[in-house]
Amino acid sequence: DATSKFALTGSIMYRPEYDRDRDQTLYNNFVLNRQLSQRIVRSNDEEERGSGFDYQLGLRKKFSKPKRLLSMDATLATSNSTQVALFNQSTFGANGLPSDPALQQRNTRTNNNRIGVIQADFLEPLNNNGKFETGLKYTNRYLDGDFLFENRIGDVLTWQIDNRLTNNFIYDEHTSAAYANFGTEMKKLSYQVGLRVENTILNTGQRTTGERSQQNYTYLV
């Protein structure tokens, strides 16, 4: 019947993300006579919030000929998150009073990522327990990382952007592949031969500086 020859499946999953880390480190510096000369207190507070979705769609097609099968699958995973890290450093002298201006750093990282895969495979059974397999696969990996670094020193009330570290990096990879395998048995001997070709186009860019790069390479195995 039709239900035994054709099957379609699908799913959607939601992934909430939350993480919080706090730590504090104390450094005591001493001179040769073991007298306290300086004390440094460093604290770090990181918080990350995000969410993602996983989508899946699958198709299976059977035929009247036993073991002949056509399958197609598509998946998409998305992730969006924002992480804020606050770093504070205070330096005190031997008398316990501040010896250097307090240093504060704020790092805000926003990620927008997705990975998509589309694949199709066909299996054809042959005589002598042989089989012929062929298929196509396409994968796209897109990573968007926006990094903002800011400093605040002493009594300054406003955050100052650190352009040396601030950047928006883009990673966009496209991979296309095709394969074919043939295998069979002859008495007590079995063998299999196959061929696979894969092409990758990789685009990267730094939006802050305007730098861009592209790579294009092909493998045959």
Kinemage of the C-alpha trace (Angstrom):
@kinemage 1
@onewidth
@group {chain A} dominant
@subgroup {mainchain}
@vectorlist {calphas} color= white
{ca asp a 1} P 0.000 0.000 0.000
{ca ala a 2} L 1.015 3.652 -0.327
{ca thr a 3} L 1.806 4.103 3.383
{ca ser a 4} L 4.435 1.356 3.259
{ca lys a 5} L 6.166 2.924 0.258
{ca phe a 6} L 6.178 6.606 1.191
{ca ala a 7} L 6.958 8.220 4.544
{ca leu a 8} L 7.316 11.866 5.486
{ca thr a 9} L 8.596 12.992 8.902
{ca gly a 10} L 9.279 16.376 10.417
{ca ser a 11} L 10.089 17.994 13.739
{ca ile a 12} L 10.751 21.381 15.336
{ca met a 13} L 12.628 21.831 18.593
{ca tyr a 14} L 13.105 25.036 20.567
{ca arg a 15} L 16.283 25.474 22.645
{ca pro a 16} L 16.368 28.217 25.307
{ca glu a 17} L 19.844 29.112 26.570
{ca tyr a 18} L 20.958 30.862 29.742
{ca asp a 19} L 24.254 30.875 31.609
{ca arg a 20} L 25.760 33.008 34.390
{ca asp a 21} L 29.304 32.833 35.761
{ca arg a 22} L 30.873 34.936 38.490
{ca asp a 23} L 34.346 34.772 39.972
{ca gln a 24} L 36.700 36.930 42.004
{ca thr a 25} L 40.477 36.638 42.278
{ca leu a 26} L 42.728 38.247 44.895
{ca tyr a 27} L 46.458 38.831 44.234
{ca asn a 28} L 48.814 39.752 47.072
{ca asn a 29} L 52.294 40.975 46.125
{ca phe a 30} L 55.076 40.936 48.724
{ca val a 31} L 58.567 42.401 48.862
{ca leu a 32} L 61.647 40.418 49.971
{ca asn a 33} L 60.949 40.793 53.705
{ca arg a 34} L 57.432 39.356 53.199
{ca gln a 35} L 55.859 42.771 53.632
{ca leu a 36} L 52.657 43.302 51.664
{ca ser a 37} L 53.356 45.826 48.913
{ca gln a 38} L 50.286 45.607 46.685
{ca arg a 39} L 46.890 43.966 46.538
{ca ile a 40} L 44.908 43.509 43.324
{ca val a 41} L 41.255 42.476 43.293
{ca arg a 42} L 39.791 41.221 39.997
{ca ser a 43} L 36.188 40.212 39.471
{ca asn a 44} L 34.408 38.871 36.400
{ca asp a 45} L 30.659 38.603 35.814
{ca glu a 46} L 29.420 36.912 32.634
{ca glu a 47} L 25.809 36.447 31.571
{ca glu a 48} L 24.570 34.838 28.359
{ca arg a 49} L 21.006 34.672 27.044
{ca gly a 50} L 19.927 33.079 23.802
{ca ser a 51} L 17.696 30.678 21.987
{ca gly a 52} L 17.700 28.423 18.974
{ca phe a 53} L 15.513 26.281 16.764
{ca asp a 54} L 16.167 22.886 15.174
{ca tyr a 55} L 14.100 21.982 12.109
{ca gln a 56} L 14.082 18.535 10.497
{ca leu a 57} L 12.278 17.165 7.451
{ca gly a 58} L 12.727 13.648 6.077
{ca leu a 59} L 11.300 11.689 3.167
{ca arg a 60} L 11.587 7.947 2.468
{ca lys a 61} L 10.386 6.431 -0.797
{ca lys a 62} L 10.283 2.654 -1.236
{ca phe a 63} L 9.658 0.893 -4.538
{ca ser a 64} L 8.136 -2.376 -5.642
{ca lys a 65} L 11.644 -3.757 -6.091
{ca pro a 66} L 12.919 -4.933 -2.677
{ca lys a 67} L 15.641 -2.826 -1.010
{ca arg a 68} L 15.421 -0.052 -3.614
{ca leu a 69} L 15.215 3.185 -1.615
{ca leu a 70} L 15.209 6.936 -2.151
{ca ser a 71} L 15.739 9.141 0.898
{ca met a 72} L 15.854 12.922 1.278
{ca asp a 73} L 16.658 14.879 4.430
{ca ala a 74} L 16.799 18.569 5.276
{ca thr a 75} L 17.882 20.090 8.596
{ca leu a 76} L 18.304 23.650 9.814
{ca ala a 77} L 19.754 24.707 13.168
{ca thr a 78} L 19.648 28.354 14.240
{ca ser a 79} L 21.152 29.995 17.302
{ca asn a 80} L 20.985 33.586 18.546
{ca ser a 81} L 22.656 34.701 21.742
{ca thr a 82} L 24.059 37.729 23.526
{ca gln a 83} L 26.823 37.491 26.124
{ca val a 84} L 27.841 40.392 28.342
{ca ala a 85} L 31.015 40.110 30.429
{ca leu a 86} L 31.964 42.748 33.021
{ca phe a 87} L 35.555 42.847 34.291
{ca asn a 88} L 36.642 44.993 37.243
{ca gln a 89} L 40.132 45.500 38.646
{ca ser a 90} L 41.062 47.508 41.741
{ca thr a 91} L 44.639 48.006 42.929
{ca phe a 92} L 45.572 48.903 46.534
{ca gly a 93} L 48.842 49.799 48.164
{ca ala a 94} L 50.300 48.469 51.399
{ca asn a 95} L 48.264 51.040 53.353
{ca gly a 96} L 45.009 49.659 51.926
{ca leu a 97} L 44.267 52.764 49.847
{ca pro a 98} L 43.779 52.712 46.055
{ca ser a 99} L 47.115 53.101 44.287
{ca asp a 100} L 45.921 53.007 40.655
{ca pro a 101} L 42.713 54.102 38.942
{ca ala a 102} L 40.081 51.384 38.886
{ca leu a 103} L 39.781 49.575 35.561
{ca gln a 104} L 36.503 48.337 34.111
{ca gln a 105} L 36.049 46.430 30.872
{ca arg a 106} L 32.833 45.365 29.184
{ca asn a 107} L 32.686 42.772 26.425
{ca thr a 108} L 29.410 42.349 24.521
{ca arg a 109} L 29.250 39.474 22.060
{ca thr a 110} L 26.237 38.852 19.812
{ca asn a 111} L 26.066 35.621 17.832
{ca asn a 112} L 23.676 34.846 14.976
{ca asn a 113} L 24.441 31.404 13.570
{ca arg a 114} L 22.766 28.867 11.326
{ca ile a 115} L 23.700 25.507 9.834
{ca gly a 116} L 21.598 24.031 7.040
{ca val a 117} L 21.976 20.625 5.362
{ca ile a 118} L 20.116 19.128 2.377
{ca gln a 119} L 20.875 15.555 1.358
{ca ala a 120} L 19.473 12.999 -1.093
{ca asp a 121} L 20.528 9.327 -1.369
{ca phe a 122} L 19.473 6.527 -3.714
{ca leu a 123} L 20.111 2.812 -3.219
{ca glu a 124} L 19.711 0.276 -6.044
{ca pro a 125} L 20.118 -3.432 -5.172
{ca leu a 126} L 21.964 -5.607 -7.714
{ca asn a 127} L 22.552 -9.283 -8.297
{ca asn a 128} L 25.012 -11.285 -6.161
{ca asn a 129} L 24.200 -9.183 -3.091
{ca gly a 130} L 25.546 -6.160 -4.913
{ca lys a 131} L 24.335 -2.624 -4.619
{ca phe a 132} L 24.786 0.775 -6.214
{ca glu a 133} L 24.546 3.917 -4.101
{ca thr a 134} L 24.636 7.550 -5.125
{ca gly a 135} L 23.798 10.826 -3.470
{ca leu a 136} L 24.102 14.586 -3.220
{ca lys a 137} L 24.696 16.784 -0.173
{ca tyr a 138} L 24.761 20.539 0.380
{ca thr a 139} L 25.820 22.224 3.630
{ca asn a 140} L 25.805 25.905 4.558
{ca arg a 141} L 27.458 27.179 7.739
{ca tyr a 142} L 26.851 30.850 8.508
{ca leu a 143} L 28.389 32.393 11.630
{ca asp a 144} L 27.942 36.062 12.526
{ca gly a 145} L 29.915 37.171 15.577
{ca asp a 146} L 29.667 40.829 16.639
{ca phe a 147} L 32.229 41.720 19.326
{ca leu a 148} L 32.133 45.049 21.171
{ca phe a 149} L 34.916 45.854 23.669
{ca glu a 150} L 34.675 48.887 25.949
{ca asn a 151} L 36.861 50.353 28.703
{ca arg a 152} L 36.211 52.680 31.619
{ca ile a 153} L 39.112 53.910 33.753
{ca gly a 154} L 38.979 55.754 37.050
{ca asp a 155} L 36.098 58.179 37.586
{ca val a 156} L 35.140 58.341 33.891
{ca leu a 157} L 31.384 57.764 33.628
{ca thr a 158} L 31.147 56.851 29.948
{ca trp a 159} L 32.347 53.677 28.286
{ca gln a 160} L 35.073 54.099 25.652
{ca ile a 161} L 35.051 51.715 22.686
{ca asp a 162} L 38.313 49.829 22.153
{ca asn a 163} L 38.656 49.750 18.361
{ca arg a 164} L 41.665 47.435 18.563
{ca leu a 165} L 39.456 44.547 19.706
{ca thr a 166} L 35.972 45.485 18.481
{ca asn a 167} L 34.952 43.610 15.358
{ca asn a 168} L 32.094 41.958 13.461
{ca phe a 169} L 33.309 38.703 11.899
{ca ile a 170} L 31.336 36.827 9.207
{ca tyr a 171} L 31.961 33.179 8.278
{ca asp a 172} L 29.929 31.841 5.342
{ca glu a 173} L 30.777 28.335 4.073
{ca his a 174} L 29.035 26.503 1.218
{ca thr a 175} L 29.921 22.844 0.623
{ca ser a 176} L 28.488 20.720 -2.200
{ca ala a 177} L 29.264 17.021 -2.503
{ca ala a 178} L 28.322 14.054 -4.698
{ca tyr a 179} L 29.233 10.407 -4.361
{ca ala a 180} L 28.724 7.018 -6.041
{ca asn a 181} L 29.554 3.557 -4.675
{ca phe a 182} L 29.359 0.146 -6.300
{ca gly a 183} L 29.802 -3.142 -4.462
{ca thr a 184} L 29.195 -6.809 -5.170
{ca glu a 185} L 30.164 -10.340 -4.159
{ca met a 186} L 31.725 -13.119 -6.226
{ca lys a 187} L 31.770 -16.445 -4.364
{ca lys a 188} L 33.933 -15.736 -1.300
{ca leu a 189} L 35.256 -12.468 -2.636
{ca ser a 190} L 33.565 -9.095 -2.154
{ca tyr a 191} L 34.695 -5.673 -3.242
{ca gln a 192} L 33.515 -2.080 -3.338
{ca val a 193} L 34.622 0.933 -5.334
{ca gly a 194} L 33.507 4.498 -4.990
{ca leu a 195} L 34.073 8.092 -5.961
{ca arg a 196} L 33.364 11.301 -4.084
{ca val a 197} L 33.772 14.912 -5.204
{ca glu a 198} L 33.393 17.877 -2.880
{ca asn a 199} L 33.561 21.617 -3.527
{ca thr a 200} L 33.760 24.267 -0.812
{ca ile a 201} L 33.380 28.016 -1.185
{ca leu a 202} L 34.350 29.911 1.960
{ca asn a 203} L 33.679 33.622 2.395
{ca thr a 204} L 34.960 35.473 5.460
{ca gly a 205} L 34.768 39.142 6.290
{ca gln a 206} L 35.429 41.681 9.002
{ca arg a 207} L 32.754 44.320 8.704
{ca thr a 208} L 34.508 46.727 11.057
{ca thr a 209} L 37.648 46.945 8.905
{ca gly a 210} L 36.056 46.055 5.570
{ca glu a 211} L 38.431 43.131 5.007
{ca arg a 212} L 37.097 40.236 2.926
{ca ser a 213} L 38.447 36.901 1.803
{ca gln a 214} L 37.242 34.012 -0.388
{ca gln a 215} L 38.549 30.471 -0.805
{ca asn a 216} L 37.378 27.927 -3.364
{ca tyr a 217} L 38.695 24.372 -3.367
{ca thr a 218} L 37.623 20.970 -4.682
{ca tyr a 219} L 38.460 17.456 -3.458
{ca leu a 220} L 38.193 14.217 -5.429
{ca val a 221} L 38.582 10.962 -3.508
